[in-house]
Amino acid sequence: MKQILLSLLLALSLQGESFDNYLKRFDYNERTEMKIKSLEAVELYKMGEVEFVDIRFKEEQAVWSFPFMKKIPLNELPNRLDELDKNKTIVTVCPHYDRAEMARIYLTLKGYKSRYLTDGLIGLAGYLRGDEAKEFIEETKKK
């Protein structure tokens, strides 16, 4: 994990905003704005304001996934930025949040508005069940 983070930081320093500058401007507002919980993310998705990006490996996505999410593994993200909508907030997701936070930092430094799902895919799956799942499907089909 340490090597991945070091590689990410090196890549970020070579293009876009530097990690140093990001850290210098990091404050309580950024700390709050970088996170999002399932309830808020789902509501913003229904309004067309966010795009979910599942950044897990392809094998993980093949086992279980959400059909409404864009599937871009973390290691493919640098080559697939053109698939993301810069007019929406990109919500990065993984089972918990470690890789999602790495993706969020990368996207933020690339100029995207990005947040990571704090309760992860596991929390989202727990939230979108039963009546919530039914309502979600009905509301998103209308669009």
N, C-alpha and C positions, 0 to 999 in steps of 0.2 A: 504494500500500500504506500509506503514511504517513497519508493521509486516512482510510482505512478504520479504522486503529488508533485515530486520534484520535476518530472517531465512536463507535467501540466503547467507548472509555474514558469519553466523555461520557455515553453511554447507561447505562453501569454505575454512574456516580456518581449518577444520578438515582433508582435503585431498588436494593434489596438492599444487600449489603455494598459499601462503597466500595472503589475500587481502592487508595486510600491505605491503608485498613485491611488489605487483602489483602497489600500490600507490606510493611507493618509486621510482620505475623505470618509472612511468608515465611521459611523456614529450610531446613536441609539435608533434613529429613524431607519437607517439601512438595516440594522439588526432586526427590526420589526418587519420591514418590507420584504426581506429576503425569504420569509417563511409564510406558508399558507396551510391551513387545515382543510381536510376533505369537505366539510360543510360549505365553507366559503368558496373553495375551488369549484365545486359542483355547481353552485349557484351562478358563479361568473361564467362557467362553461355554458350553462343554459342560456345566458344572455349574449353569448358569442364573443365574450371578452378574453377568454383564455384558450390556449391550445395545450393539451397534455402531450408530453413526450416521455415515452417509456424508454429509459436508457439502459435497460438490462441487456445482457448478452442474448443473442438470437435463440440459443438453446433454452434459456429461461422463458423467453417470450413464447416459444413453441409449446411449452408445458401448460401455461395459463396466461391469459392476457385479456385486456379490455378492448373491444372492437372500436371504440370511439377515440382511441389514442393513436398518435403517430408513433411508430416503432423505429427508433434510431439508437442502436447500441452506443454507449459512451465512446468506445474506440472508433466509431464511424462518424461521430458528431462533427469533427473539423471538416470533413469532406462533404457533409450533407446540410450545411447551414442554409443553402438556398431553398430547402424544403420547408423552412420555418417562416411563419407570418410575422414580420416585424411590427405589424399593427396590433398584435395581440400580446398579452403577457404569456410567456412560455412557462408552463408549470412542469418541472422535471420530476420524474418519479422513478423509484426503485422500491424493493420490498420494505426498506426502512427509510433511510435518507442519506446515507454516506455518499454513494455515487451520485445521487440526485443533487447534492450540494456541490460536488465537484463540477457537474454539468452546469449548474446555475452560475457558479463563479465564472466559468469559461464563457457562457453566453452573455453575462453581464459585461465582461471585459470586451466582448465583441460588439457591444452596443445594443443588445436586446434587453427588453424589460423581462426579467426572469425571476421566478420564485421556486422554491422546492417544497414538496409536499411533506410536511413534518410528520404526519402519521403514516406515510408511505403507502404502498399498494396494499399492504395488509390492512391498514386502517381504512383505506378507501373501500376495500372489499367488504369489510365489516359494516361500513356505513351504507353502501349500496346493496342492500339485500331486502328481500320481502317487498313491502309497500314502497320503500324508497327506490328500489330498482325499477319497479313498475312505473312509478311516477316519472322517474328520470327518462326512461325509454319513451314514454308517451310525450313528455315535454320536448325532447330533442328530436322526435320524429316530425314535429310540427314545423321545423325549420328547414 
